[in-house]
Structures are given as structure tokens and as C-alpha cells.
Amino acid sequence: MYLRDLPDDILRLVFKWTASTRTTVVAAFKADRPLIARMQDAAKLWRAVKTLDMYIYPEPRVPSGGAASAPGYDDGIKRTAAALATTIPEVRYVTFSITMSADCTFRGLTSTYIPYERGIGYQHPRVDPATLVSLTLHGWPSDHSWAPFSADDSDAETIEFPNLARLNAIYYNLDTNNMVEVRHRDGHPWKLRLPKLRRLSVNCAQDACPVLEYAVLPAHIDEIHIRAKMPVLHGLSKTPLPASRRLKIDIAKGSSDDSDALAAAQQILECAGESKELALYVSGEAPPVPPASITCTRLTELEIWSPMGVDAMLALIRKLPGLATMVLLGLALDNIQENIAVPKPENSRLAEPFDTRIKTLRIGTVNDEEDLGVLASVAKYLLLRIPTLAVARFSSLKRPVIAEFVRAYSTQYPHLANVDFGF
């Protein structure tokens, strides 16, 4: 059930009903709602709801002038935070998109999403980390404080997240001159202990990534995804990550030295001795990636947005026999040197298959409006020579082109009948 702008009297009836039916409530409330402001009066109704997912947002989000300075605005937010923290102990998921008073503590949360609201300021209530299973920090500056997750009276140097299984940290380049970093009492950054972490995702557009520098990670993590620029990638290439089943390294846009970033990213992947899935992503702002620059032959997934010729693509397919997924979104269709002609359907001599395990293939071209005939030839050549294909996407190719080809060739190449083309 979703609650947004229902009148207060209807909300009261809804909560009485959900208390008896054990219905999960997903609520989105404006911070100035009368029912929220009088939360203490509605405490028994909130406590009766066993599972509540709540999203709290201000109205207006940011008063004119760009700061939370409207009359009564700050007081209303503080009342809201205090009321929520004290009257809905059964809440399990909260999105904080308002500036809440830091003297409020939310306990019992299992999942929370905390965005950094630049126009409102940097502040969110204290959150007891003991029960958190999933935590997302979105748009934060890299020098943000972890103090709200620490106990008020604690002198410990470490913040414990004993049950956290999923951490998603997205850092942006933000002007943080008005933000005061609250570090540990002796001036050093907090250490973060994450003994049960299973999935770690870090998207860092800055030159430093504290969560990777100061976190004490378990020896094995199921999945690690890191999107970063050269300084962070260089640091990680010197300090091996925990063992993982899947490791994905994404070179962020704007890396000052793309060749060094590519080398550092592959060094990280090469050090992942136990990983069964190794993924490398290169963004569209990077220069062309020559096959010789791809040195990690253990890759199982490769996605490149920068321009690449057909000959280079074929060279990579031959060089990386373990690839299961290949995504090339900047394929150039000119100056093709390799013979990409396909045999006639009635030809008894079949096209020689590539030594590859590719199951998913996605091709986008530099210019989707031109060279459709060449793209069709490339697509047909690949389809015949990659018998392991299960999913194939070719930009701009219409269904009749592919369907006619499959009908003509599926007798001699039966794998074509099982390929998902997305039509």
C-alpha cells in the first residue's frame, strides 16, 4: 500500500486497518503534514503497523533563496525527525531527503537511503548501525562524516556495522566549503568494520575514496563494483581487494590519463585470483582502445563505449576466449580489412566458429543512421561464428532483416533459432 497525500482522517483509518491485516505500508510524506507534526499523538497507530517503508520529503524542498530558511521550516523538520525517531520503532526502510536534526537517533532500521542535498545542507539524523543490512549514500562528497553512525558517548575509533550486507556509496564532485567534517575525537578518520558485507558498490568521481581506504572488509565478498578515476584505481592496484565471486572495474569519465587508468584497472582485475567473473567497463569519453591494451585475458565481461573498428573487435574476440558478455557501443564500420562475407545458406561448408564463450553480444555503432548494410553484414558474420550466443542486440537493425537471415540459416546453424534478439 502506498500513502502520499491522503487526508489525516483517512490515514488514521488506514493505519487501524493495516494493524489488523499485517499489511506492509509504503509511505511518502511531506515534512509539514499535520499528522507528522503531531506524531506523538499518532504513536499508537504507527506502532501498530508491523512493517513500514517510509520516504520523507520537505514541502517546499528548498525555500526561495536556496536555503532552508523559511519561517518555521527548521523547527518543523526537527519536530518531524524527533517524532519519527521516537514513535515508529518498527520502521524498516527510510529515505532521508530532508535535513534532520542530528540529535535524533533512528534505531531498528534494516535499510536506508541517504542522499546528499546540496541546497539544503549536510546533516542527517543519527542512525544506529547495529541492524542495518543495506545502506546507500548517494551524491555525497568524499570527505563526508561517518559520525552520525557512531554512538554519542563513544570514544571508539571504529564504527561497527555488524549486519551490513550491501553498501552502495556514490560520491560526486561537490563544493563542500560549507561542510564541517566531524572525524574521530583525535582527528583521524573513522575505521569502518563490515564483517558481513556481501555486495560493495562504489561510484567515485573524485580523487579519493575514504570508504575504500578506511573500511575493514571481510576476506571474501560476493560482488564488488568500483567505478573510479585514475588516482583511486592506482591506489587499488597497489592494495589488493578482498576475494570475490564477481569483480567489476569501471573507468569513470574524465580520467586524466586514460591509458594509465586502463592499465591500473586491469592490474586490479589480474590480482583477483579467486574471482570467477571479471568485468571491465570503459566509458565513452575515453580514446579508442586498441586490442593490445587489453592485457587481462581472464575477462568474462567487456563493455567499451569509445570508438572501435570491426577488425579490433574481432581481434578482441580471438584474444579473450573466456568472454561471456561483450558490449561495444562505438563500433566504426569503415576501413574493414577482414573478410566478413558469409557463406550461402546452401553451402555445405560451414563458417568456422570462434573459440569463444560469448553468450551476450550488444553492438552499437558510431552513426546508427548510416552503413546499415555494413552493420547487417557484420551482424550476420558474428551470428554464424559465435554458436554460444543466447542474447544479441544490434542497433538500428530492423526485425525483418534478422528474421529473414535466421529463417535462411537456422537449418545449418541451429543455434540461431534460440538467440534472443529483443524483438
Contacts in CASP RR format, 6 or more apart in sequence:
PFRMAT RR
TARGET T0000
AUTHOR 0000-0000-0000
METHOD contacts of the structure
MODEL  1
MYLRDLPDDILRLVFKWTASTRTTVVAAFKADRPLIARMQDAAKLWRAVK
TLDMYIYPEPRVPSGGAASAPGYDDGIKRTAAALATTIPEVRYVTFSITM
SADCTFRGLTSTYIPYERGIGYQHPRVDPATLVSLTLHGWPSDHSWAPFS
ADDSDAETIEFPNLARLNAIYYNLDTNNMVEVRHRDGHPWKLRLPKLRRL
SVNCAQDACPVLEYAVLPAHIDEIHIRAKMPVLHGLSKTPLPASRRLKID
IAKGSSDDSDALAAAQQILECAGESKELALYVSGEAPPVPPASITCTRLT
ELEIWSPMGVDAMLALIRKLPGLATMVLLGLALDNIQENIAVPKPENSRL
AEPFDTRIKTLRIGTVNDEEDLGVLASVAKYLLLRIPTLAVARFSSLKRP
VIAEFVRAYSTQYPHLANVDFGF
1 14 0 8 1.000
1 18 0 8 1.000
1 23 0 8 1.000
1 24 0 8 1.000
1 25 0 8 1.000
1 26 0 8 1.000
2 26 0 8 1.000
2 27 0 8 1.000
2 28 0 8 1.000
3 11 0 8 1.000
3 14 0 8 1.000
3 25 0 8 1.000
3 26 0 8 1.000
3 27 0 8 1.000
3 28 0 8 1.000
3 29 0 8 1.000
4 27 0 8 1.000
4 28 0 8 1.000
4 29 0 8 1.000
5 30 0 8 1.000
6 14 0 8 1.000
8 33 0 8 1.000
8 34 0 8 1.000
8 35 0 8 1.000
11 35 0 8 1.000
12 35 0 8 1.000
12 42 0 8 1.000
12 45 0 8 1.000
14 25 0 8 1.000
15 25 0 8 1.000
15 42 0 8 1.000
15 45 0 8 1.000
15 46 0 8 1.000
15 48 0 8 1.000
15 49 0 8 1.000
16 45 0 8 1.000
16 48 0 8 1.000
17 23 0 8 1.000
18 25 0 8 1.000
18 48 0 8 1.000
18 49 0 8 1.000
19 45 0 8 1.000
19 48 0 8 1.000
19 49 0 8 1.000
19 50 0 8 1.000
22 50 0 8 1.000
22 51 0 8 1.000
24 51 0 8 1.000
24 52 0 8 1.000
24 53 0 8 1.000
25 49 0 8 1.000
25 51 0 8 1.000
25 52 0 8 1.000
25 53 0 8 1.000
26 52 0 8 1.000
26 53 0 8 1.000
26 54 0 8 1.000
26 55 0 8 1.000
27 52 0 8 1.000
27 53 0 8 1.000
27 54 0 8 1.000
27 55 0 8 1.000
28 54 0 8 1.000
28 55 0 8 1.000
28 56 0 8 1.000
28 57 0 8 1.000
29 35 0 8 1.000
29 36 0 8 1.000
29 54 0 8 1.000
29 55 0 8 1.000
29 56 0 8 1.000
29 57 0 8 1.000
30 36 0 8 1.000
30 57 0 8 1.000
30 58 0 8 1.000
30 59 0 8 1.000
31 56 0 8 1.000
31 57 0 8 1.000
31 58 0 8 1.000
31 59 0 8 1.000
31 76 0 8 1.000
31 77 0 8 1.000
31 80 0 8 1.000
31 98 0 8 1.000
32 58 0 8 1.000
32 59 0 8 1.000
32 76 0 8 1.000
35 42 0 8 1.000
36 56 0 8 1.000
36 80 0 8 1.000
36 83 0 8 1.000
36 84 0 8 1.000
37 76 0 8 1.000
37 79 0 8 1.000
37 80 0 8 1.000
37 83 0 8 1.000
38 83 0 8 1.000
39 46 0 8 1.000
39 79 0 8 1.000
39 80 0 8 1.000
39 83 0 8 1.000
39 84 0 8 1.000
39 86 0 8 1.000
39 87 0 8 1.000
39 88 0 8 1.000
40 83 0 8 1.000
40 86 0 8 1.000
40 87 0 8 1.000
42 87 0 8 1.000
43 86 0 8 1.000
43 87 0 8 1.000
46 52 0 8 1.000
46 87 0 8 1.000
46 88 0 8 1.000
46 90 0 8 1.000
47 87 0 8 1.000
47 88 0 8 1.000
47 89 0 8 1.000
47 90 0 8 1.000
49 88 0 8 1.000
49 90 0 8 1.000
50 90 0 8 1.000
51 90 0 8 1.000
51 92 0 8 1.000
52 88 0 8 1.000
52 90 0 8 1.000
52 91 0 8 1.000
52 92 0 8 1.000
53 91 0 8 1.000
53 92 0 8 1.000
53 93 0 8 1.000
53 94 0 8 1.000
54 84 0 8 1.000
54 88 0 8 1.000
54 91 0 8 1.000
54 93 0 8 1.000
54 94 0 8 1.000
54 95 0 8 1.000
55 94 0 8 1.000
55 95 0 8 1.000
55 97 0 8 1.000
56 80 0 8 1.000
56 84 0 8 1.000
56 94 0 8 1.000
56 95 0 8 1.000
56 96 0 8 1.000
56 97 0 8 1.000
56 98 0 8 1.000
57 97 0 8 1.000
57 98 0 8 1.000
58 68 0 8 1.000
58 73 0 8 1.000
58 77 0 8 1.000
58 97 0 8 1.000
58 98 0 8 1.000
58 120 0 8 1.000
60 70 0 8 1.000
61 120 0 8 1.000
62 68 0 8 1.000
62 117 0 8 1.000
62 119 0 8 1.000
62 120 0 8 1.000
63 69 0 8 1.000
63 70 0 8 1.000
63 73 0 8 1.000
66 119 0 8 1.000
67 119 0 8 1.000
67 120 0 8 1.000
68 74 0 8 1.000
68 77 0 8 1.000
68 99 0 8 1.000
68 120 0 8 1.000
68 121 0 8 1.000
74 99 0 8 1.000
77 98 0 8 1.000
77 99 0 8 1.000
77 100 0 8 1.000
77 101 0 8 1.000
78 100 0 8 1.000
78 101 0 8 1.000
78 104 0 8 1.000
80 98 0 8 1.000
80 100 0 8 1.000
81 100 0 8 1.000
81 101 0 8 1.000
81 104 0 8 1.000
81 125 0 8 1.000
82 101 0 8 1.000
82 104 0 8 1.000
84 91 0 8 1.000
84 94 0 8 1.000
84 104 0 8 1.000
84 106 0 8 1.000
85 104 0 8 1.000
85 105 0 8 1.000
85 106 0 8 1.000
85 107 0 8 1.000
85 125 0 8 1.000
89 107 0 8 1.000
89 108 0 8 1.000
91 106 0 8 1.000
91 108 0 8 1.000
91 109 0 8 1.000
92 108 0 8 1.000
92 109 0 8 1.000
92 110 0 8 1.000
92 111 0 8 1.000
93 109 0 8 1.000
93 110 0 8 1.000
93 111 0 8 1.000
93 112 0 8 1.000
93 113 0 8 1.000
94 106 0 8 1.000
94 109 0 8 1.000
94 112 0 8 1.000
94 113 0 8 1.000
95 112 0 8 1.000
95 113 0 8 1.000
95 114 0 8 1.000
95 115 0 8 1.000
96 112 0 8 1.000
96 113 0 8 1.000
96 114 0 8 1.000
96 115 0 8 1.000
96 124 0 8 1.000
96 125 0 8 1.000
97 115 0 8 1.000
97 117 0 8 1.000
98 117 0 8 1.000
98 120 0 8 1.000
99 117 0 8 1.000
99 120 0 8 1.000
99 121 0 8 1.000
99 123 0 8 1.000
99 124 0 8 1.000
100 123 0 8 1.000
100 124 0 8 1.000
100 125 0 8 1.000
101 123 0 8 1.000
101 125 0 8 1.000
102 123 0 8 1.000
102 124 0 8 1.000
102 125 0 8 1.000
102 126 0 8 1.000
102 148 0 8 1.000
103 125 0 8 1.000
103 126 0 8 1.000
104 125 0 8 1.000
104 126 0 8 1.000
105 125 0 8 1.000
105 126 0 8 1.000
105 127 0 8 1.000
105 128 0 8 1.000
106 112 0 8 1.000
106 125 0 8 1.000
106 126 0 8 1.000
106 127 0 8 1.000
106 128 0 8 1.000
107 128 0 8 1.000
107 130 0 8 1.000
107 131 0 8 1.000
108 128 0 8 1.000
108 130 0 8 1.000
108 131 0 8 1.000
109 127 0 8 1.000
109 128 0 8 1.000
109 131 0 8 1.000
109 132 0 8 1.000
110 131 0 8 1.000
110 132 0 8 1.000
110 133 0 8 1.000
110 134 0 8 1.000
111 132 0 8 1.000
111 133 0 8 1.000
111 134 0 8 1.000
111 135 0 8 1.000
112 127 0 8 1.000
112 132 0 8 1.000
112 134 0 8 1.000
112 135 0 8 1.000
112 136 0 8 1.000
113 136 0 8 1.000
113 138 0 8 1.000
114 124 0 8 1.000
114 135 0 8 1.000
114 136 0 8 1.000
114 137 0 8 1.000
114 138 0 8 1.000
114 140 0 8 1.000
115 138 0 8 1.000
115 139 0 8 1.000
116 122 0 8 1.000
116 137 0 8 1.000
116 138 0 8 1.000
116 139 0 8 1.000
116 140 0 8 1.000
116 141 0 8 1.000
116 144 0 8 1.000
116 172 0 8 1.000
116 174 0 8 1.000
118 174 0 8 1.000
118 175 0 8 1.000
121 178 0 8 1.000
121 179 0 8 1.000
122 141 0 8 1.000
122 144 0 8 1.000
122 176 0 8 1.000
122 178 0 8 1.000
122 179 0 8 1.000
124 148 0 8 1.000
125 148 0 8 1.000
126 148 0 8 1.000
126 149 0 8 1.000
126 152 0 8 1.000
127 148 0 8 1.000
127 149 0 8 1.000
128 149 0 8 1.000
129 149 0 8 1.000
129 159 0 8 1.000
129 160 0 8 1.000
129 161 0 8 1.000
129 162 0 8 1.000
129 164 0 8 1.000
130 160 0 8 1.000
130 162 0 8 1.000
130 163 0 8 1.000
131 163 0 8 1.000
132 161 0 8 1.000
132 163 0 8 1.000
132 164 0 8 1.000
133 163 0 8 1.000
133 164 0 8 1.000
133 165 0 8 1.000
133 166 0 8 1.000
134 164 0 8 1.000
134 165 0 8 1.000
134 166 0 8 1.000
134 167 0 8 1.000
134 168 0 8 1.000
135 161 0 8 1.000
135 164 0 8 1.000
135 166 0 8 1.000
135 167 0 8 1.000
135 168 0 8 1.000
136 167 0 8 1.000
136 168 0 8 1.000
136 169 0 8 1.000
136 170 0 8 1.000
137 144 0 8 1.000
137 168 0 8 1.000
137 169 0 8 1.000
137 170 0 8 1.000
138 168 0 8 1.000
138 170 0 8 1.000
139 170 0 8 1.000
139 171 0 8 1.000
139 172 0 8 1.000
139 174 0 8 1.000
140 169 0 8 1.000
140 170 0 8 1.000
140 171 0 8 1.000
140 172 0 8 1.000
140 174 0 8 1.000
141 171 0 8 1.000
141 172 0 8 1.000
141 174 0 8 1.000
141 176 0 8 1.000
141 179 0 8 1.000
141 206 0 8 1.000
142 171 0 8 1.000
142 204 0 8 1.000
142 206 0 8 1.000
142 207 0 8 1.000
142 208 0 8 1.000
142 209 0 8 1.000
142 210 0 8 1.000
143 176 0 8 1.000
143 179 0 8 1.000
143 181 0 8 1.000
143 208 0 8 1.000
143 210 0 8 1.000
144 179 0 8 1.000
144 181 0 8 1.000
145 181 0 8 1.000
145 182 0 8 1.000
145 183 0 8 1.000
146 159 0 8 1.000
146 190 0 8 1.000
146 192 0 8 1.000
147 182 0 8 1.000
147 183 0 8 1.000
147 190 0 8 1.000
149 159 0 8 1.000
149 161 0 8 1.000
150 156 0 8 1.000
150 159 0 8 1.000
150 190 0 8 1.000
155 185 0 8 1.000
157 184 0 8 1.000
157 186 0 8 1.000
157 188 0 8 1.000
157 190 0 8 1.000
157 191 0 8 1.000
158 190 0 8 1.000
158 191 0 8 1.000
158 192 0 8 1.000
158 193 0 8 1.000
158 216 0 8 1.000
159 190 0 8 1.000
159 191 0 8 1.000
159 192 0 8 1.000
159 193 0 8 1.000
160 193 0 8 1.000
161 167 0 8 1.000
161 192 0 8 1.000
161 193 0 8 1.000
161 194 0 8 1.000
161 197 0 8 1.000
162 193 0 8 1.000
162 195 0 8 1.000
162 196 0 8 1.000
163 196 0 8 1.000
164 194 0 8 1.000
164 196 0 8 1.000
164 197 0 8 1.000
165 196 0 8 1.000
165 197 0 8 1.000
165 198 0 8 1.000
165 199 0 8 1.000
166 197 0 8 1.000
166 198 0 8 1.000
166 199 0 8 1.000
167 194 0 8 1.000
167 197 0 8 1.000
167 199 0 8 1.000
167 200 0 8 1.000
167 201 0 8 1.000
167 211 0 8 1.000
168 201 0 8 1.000
168 202 0 8 1.000
169 201 0 8 1.000
169 202 0 8 1.000
169 203 0 8 1.000
169 204 0 8 1.000
169 209 0 8 1.000
169 211 0 8 1.000
170 202 0 8 1.000
170 203 0 8 1.000
171 202 0 8 1.000
171 203 0 8 1.000
171 204 0 8 1.000
171 205 0 8 1.000
171 206 0 8 1.000
171 209 0 8 1.000
172 205 0 8 1.000
172 206 0 8 1.000
173 205 0 8 1.000
173 206 0 8 1.000
183 189 0 8 1.000
183 190 0 8 1.000
184 190 0 8 1.000
189 210 0 8 1.000
189 213 0 8 1.000
189 214 0 8 1.000
190 214 0 8 1.000
191 214 0 8 1.000
191 215 0 8 1.000
191 216 0 8 1.000
192 211 0 8 1.000
192 214 0 8 1.000
192 215 0 8 1.000
192 216 0 8 1.000
193 215 0 8 1.000
193 216 0 8 1.000
194 215 0 8 1.000
194 216 0 8 1.000
194 217 0 8 1.000
194 218 0 8 1.000
195 218 0 8 1.000
196 218 0 8 1.000
197 217 0 8 1.000
197 218 0 8 1.000
197 221 0 8 1.000
198 221 0 8 1.000
198 222 0 8 1.000
198 223 0 8 1.000
199 221 0 8 1.000
199 222 0 8 1.000
199 223 0 8 1.000
199 224 0 8 1.000
200 217 0 8 1.000
200 221 0 8 1.000
200 223 0 8 1.000
200 224 0 8 1.000
200 225 0 8 1.000
201 224 0 8 1.000
201 225 0 8 1.000
201 226 0 8 1.000
202 209 0 8 1.000
202 211 0 8 1.000
202 212 0 8 1.000
202 225 0 8 1.000
202 226 0 8 1.000
202 227 0 8 1.000
202 228 0 8 1.000
203 227 0 8 1.000
203 228 0 8 1.000
203 250 0 8 1.000
203 252 0 8 1.000
204 226 0 8 1.000
204 227 0 8 1.000
204 228 0 8 1.000
204 229 0 8 1.000
204 232 0 8 1.000
204 252 0 8 1.000
205 229 0 8 1.000
205 252 0 8 1.000
206 229 0 8 1.000
206 232 0 8 1.000
207 229 0 8 1.000
207 231 0 8 1.000
207 232 0 8 1.000
208 231 0 8 1.000
208 232 0 8 1.000
209 228 0 8 1.000
209 232 0 8 1.000
212 226 0 8 1.000
212 232 0 8 1.000
212 236 0 8 1.000
217 241 0 8 1.000
217 242 0 8 1.000
218 242 0 8 1.000
219 242 0 8 1.000
219 243 0 8 1.000
220 242 0 8 1.000
220 243 0 8 1.000
220 244 0 8 1.000
220 274 0 8 1.000
221 241 0 8 1.000
221 242 0 8 1.000
221 243 0 8 1.000
221 244 0 8 1.000
222 244 0 8 1.000
222 245 0 8 1.000
222 246 0 8 1.000
223 244 0 8 1.000
223 245 0 8 1.000
223 246 0 8 1.000
223 247 0 8 1.000
223 248 0 8 1.000
224 241 0 8 1.000
224 242 0 8 1.000
224 244 0 8 1.000
224 246 0 8 1.000
224 247 0 8 1.000
224 248 0 8 1.000
225 248 0 8 1.000
225 250 0 8 1.000
226 232 0 8 1.000
226 233 0 8 1.000
226 236 0 8 1.000
226 241 0 8 1.000
226 248 0 8 1.000
226 249 0 8 1.000
226 250 0 8 1.000
226 268 0 8 1.000
227 250 0 8 1.000
227 251 0 8 1.000
227 252 0 8 1.000
227 281 0 8 1.000
228 236 0 8 1.000
228 250 0 8 1.000
228 251 0 8 1.000
228 252 0 8 1.000
229 251 0 8 1.000
229 252 0 8 1.000
229 254 0 8 1.000
229 255 0 8 1.000
229 256 0 8 1.000
229 261 0 8 1.000
230 255 0 8 1.000
230 256 0 8 1.000
230 257 0 8 1.000
230 260 0 8 1.000
230 261 0 8 1.000
230 264 0 8 1.000
233 249 0 8 1.000
233 251 0 8 1.000
233 255 0 8 1.000
233 261 0 8 1.000
233 264 0 8 1.000
233 265 0 8 1.000
233 268 0 8 1.000
234 260 0 8 1.000
234 264 0 8 1.000
235 264 0 8 1.000
236 264 0 8 1.000
236 268 0 8 1.000
237 264 0 8 1.000
237 265 0 8 1.000
237 267 0 8 1.000
237 268 0 8 1.000
237 271 0 8 1.000
240 271 0 8 1.000
240 272 0 8 1.000
241 247 0 8 1.000
241 268 0 8 1.000
241 271 0 8 1.000
241 272 0 8 1.000
243 272 0 8 1.000
243 273 0 8 1.000
243 274 0 8 1.000
243 275 0 8 1.000
244 272 0 8 1.000
244 274 0 8 1.000
244 275 0 8 1.000
245 274 0 8 1.000
245 275 0 8 1.000
245 276 0 8 1.000
245 277 0 8 1.000
246 275 0 8 1.000
246 276 0 8 1.000
246 277 0 8 1.000
246 278 0 8 1.000
246 279 0 8 1.000
247 268 0 8 1.000
247 269 0 8 1.000
247 272 0 8 1.000
247 275 0 8 1.000
247 277 0 8 1.000
247 278 0 8 1.000
247 279 0 8 1.000
248 277 0 8 1.000
248 278 0 8 1.000
248 279 0 8 1.000
248 280 0 8 1.000
248 281 0 8 1.000
248 301 0 8 1.000
249 265 0 8 1.000
249 266 0 8 1.000
249 268 0 8 1.000
249 269 0 8 1.000
249 279 0 8 1.000
249 280 0 8 1.000
249 281 0 8 1.000
250 281 0 8 1.000
250 283 0 8 1.000
251 258 0 8 1.000
251 261 0 8 1.000
251 262 0 8 1.000
251 265 0 8 1.000
251 280 0 8 1.000
251 281 0 8 1.000
251 282 0 8 1.000
251 283 0 8 1.000
251 286 0 8 1.000
252 283 0 8 1.000
253 283 0 8 1.000
253 284 0 8 1.000
253 285 0 8 1.000
254 283 0 8 1.000
254 285 0 8 1.000
255 261 0 8 1.000
255 286 0 8 1.000
258 286 0 8 1.000
258 287 0 8 1.000
259 287 0 8 1.000
259 293 0 8 1.000
262 282 0 8 1.000
262 286 0 8 1.000
262 289 0 8 1.000
262 293 0 8 1.000
263 293 0 8 1.000
263 295 0 8 1.000
265 280 0 8 1.000
266 280 0 8 1.000
266 294 0 8 1.000
266 295 0 8 1.000
266 296 0 8 1.000
269 275 0 8 1.000
269 278 0 8 1.000
269 280 0 8 1.000
269 296 0 8 1.000
269 298 0 8 1.000
269 299 0 8 1.000
270 295 0 8 1.000
270 296 0 8 1.000
270 298 0 8 1.000
272 278 0 8 1.000
276 300 0 8 1.000
277 300 0 8 1.000
277 301 0 8 1.000
277 324 0 8 1.000
278 296 0 8 1.000
278 298 0 8 1.000
278 299 0 8 1.000
278 300 0 8 1.000
278 301 0 8 1.000
279 299 0 8 1.000
279 300 0 8 1.000
279 301 0 8 1.000
279 302 0 8 1.000
279 303 0 8 1.000
279 325 0 8 1.000
280 294 0 8 1.000
280 296 0 8 1.000
280 299 0 8 1.000
280 301 0 8 1.000
280 302 0 8 1.000
280 303 0 8 1.000
281 303 0 8 1.000
281 304 0 8 1.000
282 289 0 8 1.000
282 303 0 8 1.000
282 304 0 8 1.000
282 305 0 8 1.000
282 306 0 8 1.000
283 305 0 8 1.000
283 306 0 8 1.000
284 305 0 8 1.000
284 306 0 8 1.000
284 329 0 8 1.000
284 330 0 8 1.000
285 306 0 8 1.000
286 305 0 8 1.000
286 306 0 8 1.000
287 306 0 8 1.000
288 306 0 8 1.000
288 307 0 8 1.000
288 308 0 8 1.000
288 309 0 8 1.000
288 312 0 8 1.000
289 304 0 8 1.000
289 306 0 8 1.000
289 308 0 8 1.000
289 312 0 8 1.000
290 312 0 8 1.000
291 312 0 8 1.000
291 315 0 8 1.000
291 316 0 8 1.000
291 319 0 8 1.000
294 302 0 8 1.000
294 316 0 8 1.000
294 319 0 8 1.000
294 320 0 8 1.000
297 319 0 8 1.000
297 320 0 8 1.000
297 321 0 8 1.000
298 322 0 8 1.000
299 320 0 8 1.000
299 322 0 8 1.000
299 323 0 8 1.000
300 322 0 8 1.000
300 323 0 8 1.000
300 324 0 8 1.000
300 325 0 8 1.000
301 323 0 8 1.000
301 324 0 8 1.000
301 325 0 8 1.000
301 326 0 8 1.000
302 316 0 8 1.000
302 320 0 8 1.000
302 323 0 8 1.000
302 325 0 8 1.000
302 326 0 8 1.000
302 327 0 8 1.000
303 325 0 8 1.000
303 326 0 8 1.000
303 327 0 8 1.000
303 328 0 8 1.000
303 329 0 8 1.000
304 327 0 8 1.000
304 328 0 8 1.000
304 329 0 8 1.000
304 330 0 8 1.000
305 329 0 8 1.000
305 330 0 8 1.000
306 330 0 8 1.000
307 330 0 8 1.000
307 331 0 8 1.000
307 332 0 8 1.000
307 366 0 8 1.000
308 328 0 8 1.000
308 330 0 8 1.000
308 331 0 8 1.000
308 332 0 8 1.000
309 331 0 8 1.000
309 332 0 8 1.000
309 333 0 8 1.000
309 335 0 8 1.000
309 336 0 8 1.000
310 331 0 8 1.000
310 332 0 8 1.000
310 333 0 8 1.000
310 336 0 8 1.000
310 338 0 8 1.000
310 340 0 8 1.000
310 378 0 8 1.000
311 335 0 8 1.000
311 336 0 8 1.000
311 337 0 8 1.000
311 338 0 8 1.000
313 328 0 8 1.000
313 331 0 8 1.000
314 338 0 8 1.000
316 326 0 8 1.000
317 323 0 8 1.000
317 326 0 8 1.000
317 354 0 8 1.000
317 356 0 8 1.000
317 358 0 8 1.000
317 386 0 8 1.000
318 354 0 8 1.000
318 355 0 8 1.000
318 356 0 8 1.000
320 356 0 8 1.000
321 355 0 8 1.000
321 356 0 8 1.000
321 357 0 8 1.000
322 356 0 8 1.000
322 357 0 8 1.000
323 356 0 8 1.000
323 357 0 8 1.000
323 358 0 8 1.000
324 357 0 8 1.000
324 358 0 8 1.000
324 359 0 8 1.000
324 360 0 8 1.000
325 358 0 8 1.000
325 359 0 8 1.000
325 360 0 8 1.000
325 361 0 8 1.000
326 358 0 8 1.000
326 360 0 8 1.000
326 361 0 8 1.000
326 362 0 8 1.000
327 360 0 8 1.000
327 361 0 8 1.000
327 362 0 8 1.000
328 362 0 8 1.000
328 363 0 8 1.000
328 364 0 8 1.000
329 362 0 8 1.000
329 363 0 8 1.000
329 364 0 8 1.000
330 364 0 8 1.000
330 365 0 8 1.000
330 366 0 8 1.000
331 363 0 8 1.000
331 364 0 8 1.000
331 365 0 8 1.000
331 366 0 8 1.000
331 378 0 8 1.000
332 365 0 8 1.000
332 366 0 8 1.000
333 365 0 8 1.000
333 366 0 8 1.000
333 370 0 8 1.000
333 371 0 8 1.000
333 374 0 8 1.000
333 375 0 8 1.000
333 378 0 8 1.000
334 371 0 8 1.000
336 374 0 8 1.000
336 378 0 8 1.000
340 377 0 8 1.000
340 378 0 8 1.000
340 381 0 8 1.000
341 377 0 8 1.000
341 381 0 8 1.000
342 351 0 8 1.000
342 377 0 8 1.000
342 380 0 8 1.000
342 381 0 8 1.000
342 384 0 8 1.000
343 349 0 8 1.000
343 350 0 8 1.000
343 351 0 8 1.000
343 384 0 8 1.000
345 408 0 8 1.000
345 409 0 8 1.000
345 411 0 8 1.000
345 412 0 8 1.000
350 384 0 8 1.000
350 412 0 8 1.000
350 413 0 8 1.000
351 381 0 8 1.000
351 384 0 8 1.000
351 385 0 8 1.000
351 413 0 8 1.000
352 385 0 8 1.000
353 385 0 8 1.000
353 386 0 8 1.000
353 387 0 8 1.000
354 385 0 8 1.000
354 386 0 8 1.000
356 386 0 8 1.000
356 388 0 8 1.000
357 388 0 8 1.000
358 386 0 8 1.000
358 388 0 8 1.000
358 389 0 8 1.000
359 388 0 8 1.000
359 389 0 8 1.000
359 390 0 8 1.000
359 391 0 8 1.000
360 389 0 8 1.000
360 390 0 8 1.000
360 391 0 8 1.000
360 392 0 8 1.000
361 382 0 8 1.000
361 386 0 8 1.000
361 389 0 8 1.000
361 391 0 8 1.000
361 392 0 8 1.000
361 393 0 8 1.000
362 391 0 8 1.000
362 392 0 8 1.000
362 393 0 8 1.000
363 375 0 8 1.000
363 378 0 8 1.000
363 379 0 8 1.000
363 382 0 8 1.000
363 393 0 8 1.000
363 394 0 8 1.000
363 395 0 8 1.000
364 394 0 8 1.000
364 395 0 8 1.000
365 371 0 8 1.000
365 375 0 8 1.000
365 395 0 8 1.000
365 396 0 8 1.000
368 395 0 8 1.000
368 396 0 8 1.000
369 396 0 8 1.000
372 396 0 8 1.000
372 397 0 8 1.000
375 394 0 8 1.000
375 395 0 8 1.000
375 396 0 8 1.000
375 397 0 8 1.000
376 397 0 8 1.000
376 401 0 8 1.000
379 392 0 8 1.000
379 394 0 8 1.000
379 397 0 8 1.000
379 402 0 8 1.000
380 405 0 8 1.000
382 392 0 8 1.000
383 389 0 8 1.000
383 392 0 8 1.000
383 405 0 8 1.000
383 409 0 8 1.000
383 413 0 8 1.000
383 416 0 8 1.000
383 419 0 8 1.000
384 409 0 8 1.000
384 413 0 8 1.000
387 413 0 8 1.000
387 415 0 8 1.000
388 415 0 8 1.000
389 415 0 8 1.000
389 419 0 8 1.000
390 418 0 8 1.000
390 419 0 8 1.000
390 420 0 8 1.000
391 419 0 8 1.000
391 420 0 8 1.000
391 422 0 8 1.000
392 419 0 8 1.000
392 420 0 8 1.000
392 421 0 8 1.000
393 421 0 8 1.000
393 422 0 8 1.000
394 402 0 8 1.000
394 421 0 8 1.000
399 421 0 8 1.000
399 423 0 8 1.000
402 421 0 8 1.000
402 423 0 8 1.000
403 423 0 8 1.000
405 416 0 8 1.000
406 416 0 8 1.000
406 417 0 8 1.000
406 419 0 8 1.000
409 416 0 8 1.000
410 416 0 8 1.000
410 417 0 8 1.000
END
